[in-house]
């Protein structure tokens, strides 16, 4: 909202919140799919295997490091300008 025109701050904030909510919903769906895929093979009681949880946390770690790299690159590029 800080980078937007003052007359558009409300619209910018609403758009940011909607995109943040949508991103959380998509991420939750992806993680649930990974866990559900690990539940089909194994004990047969529908409980996700430990490997499913490990896969979810590894995916979270990879995405977090990727986001940090993109942020660092964007910040460095902006400082050069």
C-alpha positions, 0 to 999 in steps of 0.5 A: 500500500505504501507504493500505491497512489494515496487515493487507491490505498483501500483498493491496494490493501483489499487486493493484497489481502485477497491475494494473500488469502488465495495463496494460503488456500492454494498452499493448504490444498497442495499440502493436503494433497501431498499428505493424502497421497501418502495415506493411500499406501501403508497401514490402510487406515487412512492415516498419512505415513511419516514420509508424507509429513517429511515431504510436506516440510521439505517442500515448505523449506524449499519454497521458503529458501526460494522465496528468500532468494527471490527477495534478496535478488529483488532487493539487491536489484532495487538498491542498484537503481 
